[in-house]
């Protein structure tokens, strides 16, 4: 058993009877990550917080993935174009108000730069594919351009095309117009127009030329250069591998007490590690777990339903209905709400759901979500009131129920809290004071300033 030879052997908890320790993953190592270049990381940081990449110059990547909110936004479903502010404080503007919430919860960004992460988005619609010329399979199919360093780099370039997220609505700006017309790649496409915006800012052009010899030699800045810089920043800034659990795996410190009891349950009776396996506690696969569906769902503009069938939208296979990618769990205690639509704002409720998904779905209370104040054009809770769709979600559930007491649920939560890496939450480079475009940088209000 060659893998077993690499597993960490746990000491028995004090005063507990001797028993075999559950099998644990090998600790994360440097080899699990791609190397990054500091000059690209620093460029990517400014671009991550710069609203220059949105059609109306009013939304940055950090708007929905803010470090102060653990690289997410703190709400079940966010408001994109037509709103302002961060997280729970985000609110509607007077003009260009959105018609609906963003369809899915904004996922946290921790460890997405690790080599193991080859699928992006909750439905995996962007993934590494060495048989394609670009090395990637994406919704753009054969239009996908070359030059992305990784799937993470390519992923960064799709929110800028979404009218609800960053592009804005048709007629508001040239980016939104190009995206709506399907002009994405090539001269005059949305990506080309955004690259032109960035290269027109002298500080960006100078720094890209210093970082990339081809640009110094005269090649125009491409959108792939921007995306690769953004990915380098995320890989370095949001690397999370120094939690108490990580130190436990490396033999530097032992988990004890409630966290240790939760570890035993997680890798034992509760069966969490069936899917939350490996060094980043994800099997990188897609599973149906009967998570409540709220919000507009993933429907094309001409469709009237509010369903989100997950992976099946990508594969077209009934076997993939309501399946979503298993999330990794570093910093999970800080990244609420949970689920593809952010149905649960409390981690304990989420653990309770995963112990018995079908029962939890039937008893779901919308008060468990956390939503900004907004009266959407499409009712937020339509699927929960649709008995036929609820039955389909329940029937697709793959998780066998397990009986857990409230004490055991609390112990699992304690273990999940031990996955928090404080250094990754604090940030390594942090939020810049200014960005080269001179557009404002989003920050949470300082509580001290309000006193």
Buried (B, 14 or more C-beta within 10 A) or exposed (E): EEEEEEBBEBEEBEEEEEEEBBBBBBBBEEEBBBEBBEBBBBBBBBBBBBBBBBBBBBBBBBBBBBBBBBBBBBBBBBBBBBBBBBBBEBEBBEEBEBEBBBBBBBBBBBBBBBEBBBBBBBBBBBBBBEEBEBBBBBEBEEEBBEBBBBBBBBBBBBBBBBBBBBBBBEEBBBBBBBBBEEBBBEEEBBBBBBBBBBBEBEBBBEBBBEBBEEBEEEEEBBBBBBBBBBBBBBBBBBBBBBBBBBBBBBEEEBBBEBBBBBBBBBBBBBBBBBBBBBBBBBBBEBBBBBBBBBBBBBBEEEEEBBBBBBBBBBBEEEEBBBBBBBBBBBBBBBBBBBBBBBBBBBBBBBBBBBBBBBBBBEEBEEEBBBBBEBEBEBBBBBBBEBEEBBEBBBEBBBBEEBEBEEEBBBBBBBBBBBBBBEEBBEBEBEBBEEBBBEBEBBBBEEEEEEE
